[in-house]
Amino acid sequence: MIISGGMVKSNDSDLGMTGWKHANRRQNRKTIASGKMRPCAFLFAASRQGEDRGESLDEVFLSALKAVDPQGKTVTRVYRGGILIHGLSYKPSSIKTEPVERRKRGNSVMYQTSRMGCSDRGVYATLVGDFVETCLEQWNTLDQSSFWDYVANRALDATFVPSLSAPIAQRMDKSLCSHPRYIGAVSPDLGNPLHRYLFVEMMFKDAFIRNGRVNVCAGFEGQYDGLFFGADTFTSQGLSVLSHEKFEKIAPTADLPDSLSARGLVTEMRMQRRMAQNIHEKVMSALYSSNSFRDIDRSFVWDLSQLPDSPEEVDVQARKLTDYLLNLEHEKGASKAQFFERELGITCDDWAYLHGQLIDCLGGVA
């Protein structure tokens, strides 16, 4: 495996799963205590264009659960969706106002504001690396080398259940192993902000299982407008559609911890450091949310690619200070050196002090 340019690549050109499923899974699998309840996510590689989709992942999940728990003793929320790591790597890149093409009668707003973003490769590489590391530190049935490839280079789908017994999880994993896109199971760390974001916050949260039946949350009009394939045939009782109030009242909770785990604190620090906005991005975000900016009565575009580096990214070179700015004998810098000596008492001997002051004020890196 090669890590280059913020992306993870494999020396093996074949990213198929069948080769490692039986050879490596047993070797890399970590055991869990029998009978213990824990969160469990079943991971799949998202189907590519042109691939045979076959059964939906909802149907695959329900079939596996029914096979290993025919008596329907499992009670848990069910979260479904994609592992959207890239969504956290986007930073604002441009902002603009333009005339509203279609205005409703009586609407005085003449211009609308929009903001564009682009993915930061450094942020994305950090998030991918941290996600892979933290998943492999938990109970899992993943192949380590292949998992890097799938997370970095291919979209993932997941079905996450926050409460599942260890024997059920292990038997479901064994059953799902025959699916061509199945990667493996992992027990997410709900005290980790990245895991919580990907497995809980960004997932569909409209279903839970109790008494061998899938229960879903109805919309405001009392109809279920979501999709949970196979739920209506999972049991002879069919799909149970509950009002929003009743769903929230009786649905099992995810039991999210009140504080971050020790490893979650490391992830949080990494995310805060790498996802921090520079001064230009902060100004753009503030302008976008400002009502005064929306009141501009003309077209306006601000693209960060047209701007110089932000102050946080300024590189203060010591030689620029000693050889130019504070050099009384420099052809062009002498007048500046005279100003610093006359007005501030700073000479070439004080270059280290001035260098430190500039770094502190500009937030740059020497």
Helices and strands as residue ranges (DSSP letters): E 2-4, E 7-9, H 18-21, H 25-28, E 37-45, H 57-68, E 76-82, G 85-89, E 90-99, E 111-119, H 121-137, H 144-153, E 156-165, H 166-176, E 182-186, H 193-196, I 197-201, E 204-210, E 213-217, G 231-233, E 240-242, H 244-250, H 262-275, H 279-289, H 291-294, E 300-303, G 304-306, G 311-313, H 318-320, I 321-325, H 334-339, I 340-344, G 348-350, H 351-362
